[in-house]
Amino acid sequence: MELAPSLHRIGSDLVAAYLVDDESGITVIDAGLAGNWSDLVAELKAMGRSVDDIRGVILTHGDSDHVGFAERLRRDNGVPIYVHEADAARARGEEKTSPAWGHMKLGATLRFLGYSARKGGLRTKFLTEVVPVQDGQVLDLPGSPRVISMPGHSPGSIAVDVPAVDAVFVGDALTTRHVLTGEKGPQPAPFTDEPDAALASLDHLKQVTQATWVLPGHGTPWNGGVAAAVDGVLAAAR
């Protein structure tokens, strides 16, 4: 799906990943589930590109539904995988977490679990090598993405600011579709390690005043700007 020139989404409202392209190649933000590989290849073909044009993958955090096809790209194509140093062990499968699931609705939960199973969520290949990143770092990748630390959902959760495409990619710092309830609109994401810290980290997004697009790992792409998205999350949390 092309959201805007040079800005693409693959996957669905249940699990999504994103592509930023320019003349130097493609940056992938998050890697969804292992089975989203076919979505990646199809989207690249529609763009007139191939996996050989991918210059790097940035993970907003190290959970399995964001690691997805990253190791395949690293192993088979030599693509570097960037993740915050505090989530590097999680992305390598060395650390596990068991946050509370919270409120659920049966239908929505089954849809999410069913989609995850169909897309290979049970056969995640964790990373064997990562490139650690830090808050404020601007990466030498297409779009010149900038790292914004967003601890809370996980210790190394980040947002990725890409002014070139008028977007900030927020991973699970917030969601616009709660995968366990089906509720839509900006709100806190489930499976969060430290909910209070995640809400506090939303202050870090406010520095991204120019971005129209706020793009989560789960939910509908939001094009109402950062301030409105943050206000929506805080209202839902209350």
TORROMAR-52708 format. One record per residue: residue number from 1; residue in one letter; x, y, z of N, C-alpha, C in turn; chain. Coordinates in steps of 0.05 Angstrom, whole numbers, padded with zeros to 5 digits. Layout:
<nodes>
[node NUM, "A", [X, Y, Z], [X, Y, Z], [X, Y, Z], "A"];
...
</nodes>
This chain:
<nodes>
[node 1, "M", [00017, -00024, 00000], [00000, 00000, 00000], [00018, 00025, 00000], "A"];
[node 2, "E", [00013, 00043, -00019], [00027, 00068, -00019], [00011, 00088, -00003], "A"];
[node 3, "L", [00022, 00098, 00019], [00008, 00118, 00035], [00013, 00146, 00024], "A"];
[node 4, "A", [00036, 00151, 00013], [00044, 00176, 00001], [00069, 00171, -00015], "A"];
[node 5, "P", [00077, 00190, -00032], [00101, 00186, -00048], [00125, 00178, -00030], "A"];
[node 6, "S", [00138, 00156, -00036], [00162, 00146, -00022], [00155, 00134, 00005], "A"];
[node 7, "L", [00129, 00129, 00011], [00121, 00119, 00037], [00101, 00096, 00033], "A"];
[node 8, "H", [00108, 00072, 00042], [00092, 00048, 00036], [00088, 00033, 00062], "A"];
[node 9, "R", [00065, 00018, 00063], [00060, 00000, 00085], [00055, -00028, 00075], "A"];
[node 10, "I", [00065, -00048, 00089], [00059, -00075, 00083], [00046, -00088, 00108], "A"];
[node 11, "G", [00032, -00110, 00104], [00018, -00123, 00126], [-00011, -00114, 00127], "A"];
[node 12, "S", [-00021, -00108, 00151], [-00049, -00102, 00155], [-00051, -00084, 00180], "A"];
[node 13, "D", [-00076, -00078, 00187], [-00081, -00063, 00212], [-00074, -00080, 00236], "A"];
[node 14, "L", [-00071, -00106, 00233], [-00064, -00123, 00256], [-00034, -00123, 00261], "A"];
[node 15, "V", [-00018, -00125, 00240], [00011, -00124, 00242], [00021, -00110, 00217], "A"];
[node 16, "A", [00037, -00088, 00221], [00046, -00073, 00197], [00075, -00067, 00199], "A"];
[node 17, "A", [00087, -00063, 00175], [00114, -00054, 00172], [00114, -00033, 00150], "A"];
[node 18, "Y", [00136, -00018, 00148], [00136, 00005, 00130], [00162, 00007, 00114], "A"];
[node 19, "L", [00159, 00020, 00090], [00182, 00023, 00072], [00184, 00053, 00065], "A"];
[node 20, "V", [00208, 00063, 00066], [00215, 00090, 00057], [00235, 00088, 00035], "A"];
[node 21, "D", [00229, 00100, 00012], [00248, 00097, -00011], [00256, 00125, -00021], "A"];
[node 22, "D", [00281, 00126, -00031], [00291, 00149, -00045], [00310, 00138, -00066], "A"];
[node 23, "E", [00325, 00156, -00079], [00342, 00148, -00101], [00365, 00129, -00092], "A"];
[node 24, "S", [00371, 00130, -00066], [00393, 00113, -00056], [00384, 00085, -00047], "A"];
[node 25, "G", [00358, 00081, -00046], [00349, 00054, -00038], [00325, 00056, -00019], "A"];
[node 26, "I", [00322, 00035, -00002], [00299, 00032, 00015], [00307, 00027, 00043], "A"];
[node 27, "T", [00293, 00041, 00062], [00295, 00034, 00090], [00269, 00020, 00098], "A"];
[node 28, "V", [00271, -00002, 00112], [00248, -00016, 00123], [00246, -00011, 00152], "A"];
[node 29, "I", [00223, -00003, 00162], [00218, 00002, 00190], [00200, -00019, 00201], "A"];
[node 30, "D", [00211, -00036, 00218], [00199, -00060, 00229], [00196, -00081, 00208], "A"];
[node 31, "A", [00195, -00106, 00217], [00195, -00129, 00198], [00172, -00148, 00203], "A"];
[node 32, "G", [00151, -00138, 00217], [00127, -00153, 00220], [00131, -00182, 00229], "A"];
[node 33, "L", [00116, -00200, 00216], [00118, -00228, 00222], [00133, -00242, 00199], "A"];
[node 34, "A", [00143, -00266, 00204], [00159, -00280, 00183], [00144, -00282, 00157], "A"];
[node 35, "G", [00118, -00288, 00158], [00102, -00291, 00134], [00096, -00265, 00119], "A"];
[node 36, "N", [00103, -00242, 00131], [00100, -00217, 00116], [00122, -00214, 00095], "A"];
[node 37, "W", [00140, -00234, 00093], [00160, -00233, 00072], [00147, -00231, 00044], "A"];
[node 38, "S", [00126, -00247, 00039], [00113, -00246, 00013], [00101, -00219, 00008], "A"];
[node 39, "D", [00090, -00206, 00029], [00080, -00179, 00026], [00102, -00159, 00018], "A"];
[node 40, "L", [00125, -00163, 00031], [00148, -00146, 00025], [00156, -00148, -00004], "A"];
[node 41, "V", [00159, -00173, -00014], [00168, -00178, -00041], [00148, -00166, -00061], "A"];
[node 42, "A", [00122, -00170, -00055], [00101, -00160, -00073], [00101, -00130, -00074], "A"];
[node 43, "E", [00104, -00117, -00051], [00104, -00088, -00051], [00129, -00077, -00065], "A"];
[node 44, "L", [00152, -00089, -00061], [00176, -00081, -00075], [00172, -00083, -00106], "A"];
[node 45, "K", [00160, -00105, -00114], [00156, -00108, -00143], [00137, -00087, -00154], "A"];
[node 46, "A", [00116, -00080, -00139], [00098, -00059, -00148], [00112, -00031, -00149], "A"];
[node 47, "M", [00133, -00028, -00133], [00149, -00003, -00133], [00170, -00003, -00154], "A"];
[node 48, "G", [00174, -00026, -00168], [00196, -00028, -00187], [00222, -00032, -00174], "A"];
[node 49, "R", [00222, -00044, -00150], [00246, -00049, -00134], [00248, -00079, -00128], "A"];
[node 50, "S", [00270, -00086, -00113], [00274, -00113, -00104], [00287, -00112, -00077], "A"];
[node 51, "V", [00291, -00135, -00064], [00304, -00136, -00038], [00333, -00126, -00040], "A"];
[node 52, "D", [00345, -00126, -00064], [00372, -00116, -00067], [00373, -00086, -00062], "A"];
[node 53, "D", [00351, -00072, -00063], [00350, -00043, -00059], [00348, -00036, -00029], "A"];
[node 54, "I", [00344, -00055, -00012], [00340, -00049, 00017], [00368, -00044, 00029], "A"];
[node 55, "R", [00370, -00021, 00042], [00396, -00013, 00054], [00397, -00018, 00084], "A"];
[node 56, "G", [00374, -00021, 00097], [00374, -00027, 00125], [00346, -00031, 00136], "A"];
[node 57, "V", [00344, -00045, 00158], [00319, -00048, 00172], [00322, -00036, 00200], "A"];
[node 58, "I", [00303, -00019, 00208], [00303, -00008, 00235], [00280, -00021, 00250], "A"];
[node 59, "L", [00286, -00033, 00273], [00266, -00044, 00290], [00258, -00024, 00312], "A"];
[node 60, "T", [00232, -00019, 00315], [00224, -00001, 00336], [00227, -00014, 00363], "A"];
[node 61, "H", [00228, -00040, 00364], [00234, -00055, 00389], [00238, -00084, 00381], "A"];
[node 62, "G", [00244, -00101, 00401], [00253, -00128, 00395], [00233, -00150, 00397], "A"];
[node 63, "D", [00207, -00143, 00398], [00186, -00164, 00400], [00184, -00180, 00374], "A"];
[node 64, "S", [00174, -00204, 00377], [00173, -00223, 00355], [00156, -00214, 00331], "A"];
[node 65, "D", [00135, -00198, 00337], [00118, -00189, 00315], [00128, -00163, 00302], "A"];
[node 66, "H", [00153, -00157, 00308], [00167, -00135, 00295], [00194, -00144, 00283], "A"];
[node 67, "V", [00203, -00167, 00293], [00228, -00179, 00283], [00224, -00193, 00257], "A"];
[node 68, "G", [00201, -00208, 00255], [00192, -00221, 00231], [00213, -00231, 00212], "A"];
[node 69, "F", [00215, -00218, 00188], [00233, -00227, 00167], [00260, -00214, 00168], "A"];
[node 70, "A", [00267, -00200, 00190], [00292, -00185, 00191], [00316, -00203, 00188], "A"];
[node 71, "E", [00317, -00225, 00203], [00340, -00243, 00201], [00344, -00255, 00173], "A"];
[node 72, "R", [00322, -00260, 00160], [00324, -00270, 00132], [00338, -00249, 00114], "A"];
[node 73, "L", [00331, -00224, 00117], [00344, -00203, 00102], [00373, -00201, 00109], "A"];
[node 74, "R", [00379, -00203, 00135], [00407, -00200, 00144], [00424, -00224, 00133], "A"];
[node 75, "R", [00412, -00248, 00137], [00427, -00273, 00130], [00431, -00276, 00100], "A"];
[node 76, "D", [00410, -00271, 00084], [00410, -00277, 00056], [00419, -00253, 00039], "A"];
[node 77, "N", [00416, -00229, 00049], [00422, -00206, 00033], [00441, -00186, 00045], "A"];
[node 78, "G", [00451, -00193, 00069], [00471, -00176, 00082], [00460, -00149, 00091], "A"];
[node 79, "V", [00434, -00147, 00096], [00422, -00122, 00104], [00426, -00118, 00134], "A"];
[node 80, "P", [00437, -00095, 00142], [00441, -00090, 00171], [00414, -00085, 00185], "A"];
[node 81, "I", [00412, -00094, 00210], [00388, -00091, 00226], [00394, -00073, 00250], "A"];
[node 82, "Y", [00381, -00051, 00251], [00386, -00032, 00272], [00364, -00034, 00294], "A"];
[node 83, "V", [00373, -00034, 00319], [00355, -00035, 00342], [00368, -00020, 00365], "A"];
[node 84, "H", [00352, -00008, 00382], [00363, 00005, 00406], [00379, -00014, 00422], "A"];
[node 85, "E", [00401, -00005, 00433], [00419, -00023, 00448], [00404, -00036, 00472], "A"];
[node 86, "A", [00384, -00023, 00483], [00370, -00035, 00506], [00351, -00057, 00498], "A"];
[node 87, "D", [00345, -00060, 00472], [00328, -00082, 00462], [00344, -00102, 00445], "A"];
[node 88, "A", [00370, -00099, 00444], [00386, -00116, 00427], [00384, -00145, 00435], "A"];
[node 89, "A", [00385, -00151, 00461], [00383, -00178, 00471], [00355, -00190, 00465], "A"];
[node 90, "R", [00335, -00174, 00467], [00308, -00183, 00461], [00305, -00190, 00432], "A"];
[node 91, "A", [00317, -00174, 00414], [00316, -00179, 00386], [00332, -00204, 00378], "A"];
[node 92, "R", [00351, -00211, 00394], [00366, -00235, 00390], [00353, -00260, 00403], "A"];
[node 93, "G", [00331, -00256, 00416], [00317, -00278, 00429], [00329, -00287, 00455], "A"];
[node 94, "E", [00346, -00270, 00466], [00360, -00277, 00491], [00345, -00269, 00516], "A"];
[node 95, "E", [00326, -00251, 00513], [00309, -00242, 00535], [00280, -00244, 00528], "A"];
[node 96, "K", [00264, -00253, 00547], [00235, -00256, 00543], [00221, -00237, 00562], "A"];
[node 97, "T", [00196, -00230, 00555], [00180, -00214, 00573], [00152, -00225, 00573], "A"];
[node 98, "S", [00138, -00221, 00595], [00111, -00231, 00598], [00093, -00210, 00610], "A"];
[node 99, "P", [00088, -00188, 00596], [00071, -00167, 00607], [00042, -00176, 00608], "A"];
[node 100, "A", [00026, -00164, 00625], [-00002, -00171, 00627], [-00016, -00165, 00601], "A"];
[node 101, "W", [-00036, -00182, 00594], [-00051, -00178, 00570], [-00072, -00156, 00573], "A"];
[node 102, "G", [-00083, -00154, 00597], [-00103, -00133, 00602], [-00130, -00141, 00590], "A"];
[node 103, "H", [-00147, -00121, 00585], [-00174, -00125, 00576], [-00174, -00138, 00548], "A"];
[node 104, "M", [-00191, -00157, 00544], [-00193, -00171, 00518], [-00222, -00175, 00510], "A"];
[node 105, "K", [-00227, -00177, 00484], [-00252, -00186, 00473], [-00246, -00211, 00456], "A"];
[node 106, "L", [-00262, -00231, 00459], [-00256, -00257, 00447], [-00251, -00255, 00417], "A"];
[node 107, "G", [-00270, -00243, 00403], [-00268, -00241, 00373], [-00243, -00228, 00364], "A"];
[node 108, "A", [-00237, -00204, 00375], [-00213, -00189, 00367], [-00188, -00205, 00374], "A"];
[node 109, "T", [-00187, -00217, 00397], [-00163, -00232, 00405], [-00159, -00256, 00386], "A"];
[node 110, "L", [-00180, -00270, 00380], [-00177, -00293, 00362], [-00168, -00284, 00334], "A"];
[node 111, "R", [-00178, -00261, 00325], [-00170, -00252, 00298], [-00140, -00246, 00298], "A"];
[node 112, "F", [-00130, -00233, 00319], [-00102, -00227, 00321], [-00085, -00252, 00323], "A"];
[node 113, "L", [-00093, -00270, 00340], [-00077, -00295, 00343], [-00078, -00312, 00318], "A"];
[node 114, "G", [-00101, -00312, 00304], [-00103, -00327, 00280], [-00086, -00315, 00258], "A"];
[node 115, "Y", [-00087, -00289, 00255], [-00070, -00276, 00235], [-00040, -00281, 00241], "A"];
[node 116, "S", [-00033, -00279, 00266], [-00005, -00283, 00274], [00004, -00312, 00267], "A"];
[node 117, "A", [-00013, -00331, 00272], [-00007, -00359, 00266], [-00004, -00363, 00236], "A"];
[node 118, "R", [-00022, -00352, 00220], [-00021, -00355, 00191], [00004, -00342, 00179], "A"];
[node 119, "K", [00013, -00320, 00192], [00036, -00305, 00182], [00062, -00313, 00195], "A"];
[node 120, "G", [00062, -00336, 00208], [00088, -00347, 00218], [00096, -00336, 00245], "A"];
[node 121, "G", [00078, -00326, 00261], [00085, -00316, 00287], [00098, -00337, 00306], "A"];
[node 122, "L", [00093, -00362, 00300], [00104, -00383, 00317], [00131, -00394, 00307], "A"];
[node 123, "R", [00141, -00382, 00285], [00166, -00391, 00275], [00186, -00368, 00270], "A"];
[node 124, "T", [00185, -00349, 00289], [00202, -00326, 00287], [00232, -00334, 00289], "A"];
[node 125, "K", [00248, -00323, 00270], [00277, -00326, 00271], [00288, -00301, 00283], "A"];
[node 126, "F", [00298, -00303, 00308], [00309, -00279, 00320], [00337, -00272, 00308], "A"];
[node 127, "L", [00346, -00249, 00313], [00370, -00239, 00301], [00395, -00252, 00312], "A"];
[node 128, "T", [00415, -00256, 00296], [00441, -00265, 00306], [00460, -00242, 00308], "A"];
[node 129, "E", [00455, -00221, 00293], [00472, -00197, 00294], [00454, -00172, 00292], "A"];
[node 130, "V", [00460, -00152, 00307], [00446, -00127, 00305], [00466, -00103, 00306], "A"];
[node 131, "V", [00457, -00081, 00296], [00472, -00056, 00298], [00458, -00039, 00319], "A"];
[node 132, "P", [00470, -00034, 00343], [00456, -00019, 00363], [00455, 00011, 00357], "A"];
[node 133, "V", [00432, 00024, 00364], [00429, 00052, 00360], [00422, 00066, 00386], "A"];
[node 134, "Q", [00424, 00092, 00387], [00419, 00108, 00411], [00400, 00131, 00404], "A"];
[node 135, "D", [00389, 00143, 00425], [00371, 00166, 00423], [00385, 00189, 00408], "A"];
[node 136, "G", [00371, 00200, 00389], [00382, 00223, 00375], [00399, 00217, 00351], "A"];
[node 137, "Q", [00406, 00192, 00347], [00423, 00184, 00325], [00409, 00186, 00298], "A"];
[node 138, "V", [00422, 00199, 00279], [00412, 00200, 00251], [00427, 00179, 00235], "A"];
[node 139, "L", [00412, 00160, 00224], [00425, 00138, 00210], [00430, 00144, 00181], "A"];
[node 140, "D", [00452, 00134, 00171], [00459, 00138, 00143], [00444, 00118, 00125], "A"];
[node 141, "L", [00418, 00122, 00123], [00400, 00105, 00108], [00381, 00122, 00092], "A"];
[node 142, "P", [00368, 00111, 00072], [00348, 00127, 00057], [00328, 00141, 00075], "A"];
[node 143, "G", [00324, 00167, 00071], [00306, 00182, 00087], [00319, 00195, 00111], "A"];
[node 144, "S", [00344, 00189, 00117], [00358, 00200, 00140], [00342, 00197, 00166], "A"];
[node 145, "P", [00334, 00173, 00173], [00317, 00169, 00197], [00332, 00176, 00223], "A"];
[node 146, "R", [00317, 00189, 00241], [00327, 00197, 00267], [00314, 00180, 00289], "A"];
[node 147, "V", [00330, 00171, 00308], [00321, 00154, 00329], [00311, 00171, 00353], "A"];
[node 148, "I", [00287, 00164, 00363], [00276, 00177, 00387], [00270, 00156, 00407], "A"];
[node 149, "S", [00283, 00157, 00430], [00280, 00138, 00451], [00251, 00140, 00463], "A"];
[node 150, "M", [00238, 00116, 00465], [00210, 00115, 00475], [00207, 00092, 00495], "A"];
[node 151, "P", [00223, 00091, 00516], [00221, 00068, 00534], [00194, 00066, 00548], "A"];
[node 152, "G", [00186, 00041, 00553], [00160, 00036, 00565], [00148, 00011, 00555], "A"];
[node 153, "H", [00141, 00010, 00530], [00132, -00015, 00518], [00153, -00037, 00522], "A"];
[node 154, "S", [00178, -00029, 00517], [00201, -00045, 00523], [00223, -00025, 00530], "A"];
[node 155, "P", [00245, -00035, 00543], [00266, -00016, 00551], [00278, -00001, 00527], "A"];
[node 156, "G", [00280, -00014, 00504], [00292, -00002, 00481], [00273, 00006, 00459], "A"];
[node 157, "S", [00248, 00011, 00465], [00229, 00020, 00445], [00238, 00047, 00435], "A"];
[node 158, "I", [00234, 00051, 00409], [00241, 00076, 00396], [00219, 00084, 00377], "A"];
[node 159, "A", [00218, 00110, 00371], [00204, 00120, 00347], [00225, 00128, 00327], "A"];
[node 160, "V", [00217, 00129, 00302], [00235, 00135, 00280], [00224, 00159, 00264], "A"];
[node 161, "D", [00237, 00181, 00266], [00228, 00206, 00253], [00241, 00208, 00225], "A"];
[node 162, "V", [00224, 00210, 00204], [00234, 00212, 00177], [00220, 00237, 00164], "A"];
[node 163, "P", [00231, 00261, 00168], [00219, 00285, 00157], [00216, 00283, 00126], "A"];
[node 164, "A", [00233, 00268, 00113], [00231, 00267, 00084], [00205, 00256, 00074], "A"];
[node 165, "V", [00191, 00240, 00090], [00165, 00230, 00082], [00143, 00239, 00101], "A"];
[node 166, "D", [00149, 00260, 00117], [00129, 00272, 00134], [00117, 00252, 00154], "A"];
[node 167, "A", [00134, 00235, 00165], [00124, 00213, 00181], [00142, 00207, 00205], "A"];
[node 168, "V", [00129, 00198, 00226], [00143, 00186, 00249], [00131, 00158, 00254], "A"];
[node 169, "F", [00148, 00139, 00256], [00141, 00111, 00259], [00144, 00104, 00289], "A"];
[node 170, "V", [00122, 00095, 00302], [00122, 00094, 00331], [00121, 00066, 00342], "A"];
[node 171, "G", [00122, 00045, 00326], [00122, 00018, 00336], [00098, 00013, 00354], "A"];
[node 172, "D", [00103, 00005, 00379], [00082, 00000, 00399], [00082, 00021, 00421], "A"];
[node 173, "A", [00094, 00044, 00415], [00092, 00067, 00434], [00063, 00075, 00437], "A"];
[node 174, "L", [00047, 00070, 00416], [00018, 00074, 00417], [00006, 00056, 00395], "A"];
[node 175, "T", [-00020, 00053, 00396], [-00034, 00038, 00375], [-00058, 00053, 00366], "A"];
[node 176, "T", [-00067, 00048, 00341], [-00092, 00059, 00332], [-00113, 00037, 00328], "A"];
[node 177, "R", [-00106, 00012, 00335], [-00125, -00010, 00337], [-00115, -00030, 00357], "A"];
[node 178, "H", [-00129, -00032, 00379], [-00121, -00050, 00400], [-00126, -00079, 00391], "A"];
[node 179, "V", [-00105, -00094, 00388], [-00108, -00121, 00376], [-00123, -00140, 00394], "A"];
[node 180, "L", [-00126, -00135, 00419], [-00141, -00153, 00437], [-00170, -00145, 00442], "A"];
[node 181, "T", [-00177, -00120, 00435], [-00205, -00111, 00438], [-00218, -00102, 00412], "A"];
[node 182, "G", [-00202, -00096, 00392], [-00213, -00086, 00367], [-00219, -00056, 00368], "A"];
[node 183, "E", [-00216, -00043, 00391], [-00222, -00015, 00393], [-00203, 00002, 00376], "A"];
[node 184, "K", [-00215, 00022, 00362], [-00199, 00038, 00343], [-00194, 00066, 00353], "A"];
[node 185, "G", [-00174, 00078, 00342], [-00166, 00105, 00351], [-00141, 00104, 00368], "A"];
[node 186, "P", [-00126, 00126, 00370], [-00102, 00127, 00386], [-00107, 00119, 00415], "A"];
[node 187, "Q", [-00090, 00101, 00425], [-00093, 00090, 00453], [-00067, 00076, 00460], "A"];
[node 188, "P", [-00064, 00070, 00486], [-00040, 00055, 00494], [-00041, 00027, 00482], "A"];
[node 189, "A", [-00017, 00017, 00475], [-00015, -00010, 00463], [-00015, -00031, 00485], "A"];
[node 190, "P", [-00026, -00055, 00479], [-00024, -00077, 00498], [00004, -00089, 00499], "A"];
[node 191, "F", [00008, -00108, 00517], [00033, -00122, 00520], [00056, -00103, 00527], "A"];
[node 192, "T", [00050, -00082, 00542], [00070, -00062, 00549], [00083, -00068, 00576], "A"];
[node 193, "D", [00109, -00068, 00577], [00124, -00075, 00601], [00118, -00056, 00623], "A"];
[node 194, "E", [00120, -00030, 00618], [00116, -00009, 00638], [00097, 00012, 00627], "A"];
[node 195, "P", [00071, 00009, 00631], [00051, 00027, 00620], [00055, 00056, 00627], "A"];
[node 196, "D", [00062, 00062, 00652], [00066, 00090, 00661], [00090, 00103, 00646], "A"];
[node 197, "A", [00111, 00087, 00643], [00135, 00098, 00629], [00128, 00102, 00599], "A"];
[node 198, "A", [00112, 00085, 00588], [00104, 00088, 00559], [00088, 00114, 00556], "A"];
[node 199, "L", [00070, 00120, 00574], [00055, 00145, 00572], [00074, 00169, 00575], "A"];
[node 200, "A", [00093, 00167, 00594], [00112, 00189, 00598], [00129, 00194, 00573], "A"];
[node 201, "S", [00135, 00173, 00559], [00152, 00175, 00535], [00138, 00190, 00512], "A"];
[node 202, "L", [00111, 00192, 00513], [00097, 00206, 00492], [00106, 00235, 00491], "A"];
[node 203, "D", [00117, 00246, 00513], [00128, 00273, 00512], [00150, 00275, 00492], "A"];
[node 204, "H", [00165, 00253, 00487], [00187, 00254, 00468], [00177, 00257, 00439], "A"];
[node 205, "L", [00152, 00248, 00434], [00141, 00251, 00407], [00134, 00280, 00401], "A"];
[node 206, "K", [00129, 00296, 00421], [00120, 00323, 00417], [00141, 00340, 00403], "A"];
[node 207, "Q", [00166, 00331, 00403], [00187, 00346, 00389], [00184, 00343, 00359], "A"];
[node 208, "V", [00168, 00323, 00350], [00164, 00318, 00321], [00140, 00334, 00312], "A"];
[node 209, "T", [00143, 00360, 00312], [00120, 00377, 00307], [00111, 00377, 00278], "A"];
[node 210, "Q", [00129, 00369, 00260], [00123, 00372, 00231], [00109, 00348, 00219], "A"];
[node 211, "A", [00109, 00325, 00233], [00100, 00300, 00220], [00069, 00299, 00219], "A"];
[node 212, "T", [00059, 00295, 00194], [00031, 00290, 00190], [00024, 00261, 00197], "A"];
[node 213, "W", [00041, 00242, 00188], [00036, 00214, 00191], [00048, 00204, 00218], "A"];
[node 214, "V", [00031, 00190, 00233], [00040, 00175, 00257], [00033, 00146, 00252], "A"];
[node 215, "L", [00054, 00130, 00249], [00050, 00103, 00238], [00057, 00081, 00258], "A"];
[node 216, "P", [00037, 00068, 00269], [00042, 00047, 00290], [00046, 00020, 00278], "A"];
[node 217, "G", [00056, 00002, 00295], [00059, -00026, 00287], [00033, -00041, 00285], "A"];
[node 218, "H", [00013, -00031, 00297], [-00014, -00043, 00297], [-00035, -00021, 00295], "A"];
[node 219, "G", [-00051, -00023, 00274], [-00072, -00003, 00271], [-00071, 00012, 00245], "A"];
[node 220, "T", [-00092, 00028, 00241], [-00094, 00044, 00217], [-00074, 00066, 00217], "A"];
[node 221, "P", [-00061, 00072, 00194], [-00043, 00095, 00192], [-00058, 00121, 00200], "A"];
[node 222, "W", [-00045, 00137, 00217], [-00057, 00161, 00227], [-00044, 00185, 00212], "A"];
[node 223, "N", [-00061, 00202, 00200], [-00050, 00225, 00186], [-00061, 00251, 00198], "A"];
[node 224, "G", [-00067, 00251, 00224], [-00077, 00274, 00237], [-00057, 00289, 00254], "A"];
[node 225, "G", [-00031, 00283, 00250], [-00010, 00297, 00264], [-00004, 00284, 00292], "A"];
[node 226, "V", [00020, 00292, 00302], [00030, 00280, 00327], [00013, 00289, 00351], "A"];
[node 227, "A", [00008, 00315, 00353], [-00006, 00326, 00377], [-00033, 00313, 00381], "A"];
[node 228, "A", [-00048, 00310, 00360], [-00075, 00297, 00362], [-00072, 00268, 00369], "A"];
[node 229, "A", [-00052, 00254, 00359], [-00049, 00226, 00366], [-00041, 00223, 00395], "A"];
[node 230, "V", [-00023, 00239, 00405], [-00015, 00238, 00433], [-00039, 00245, 00451], "A"];
[node 231, "D", [-00053, 00266, 00444], [-00077, 00273, 00460], [-00097, 00250, 00461], "A"];
[node 232, "G", [-00101, 00236, 00439], [-00119, 00214, 00438], [-00110, 00191, 00457], "A"];
[node 233, "V", [-00084, 00185, 00457], [-00074, 00164, 00474], [-00078, 00171, 00503], "A"];
[node 234, "L", [-00071, 00196, 00510], [-00074, 00204, 00538], [-00103, 00204, 00547], "A"];
[node 235, "A", [-00121, 00212, 00529], [-00150, 00212, 00536], [-00159, 00183, 00540], "A"];
[node 236, "A", [-00151, 00165, 00523], [-00159, 00137, 00525], [-00147, 00125, 00551], "A"];
[node 237, "A", [-00123, 00132, 00559], [-00111, 00122, 00583], [-00126, 00131, 00608], "A"];
[node 238, "R", [-00137, 00155, 00606], [-00153, 00165, 00629], [-00180, 00151, 00632], "A"];
</nodes>
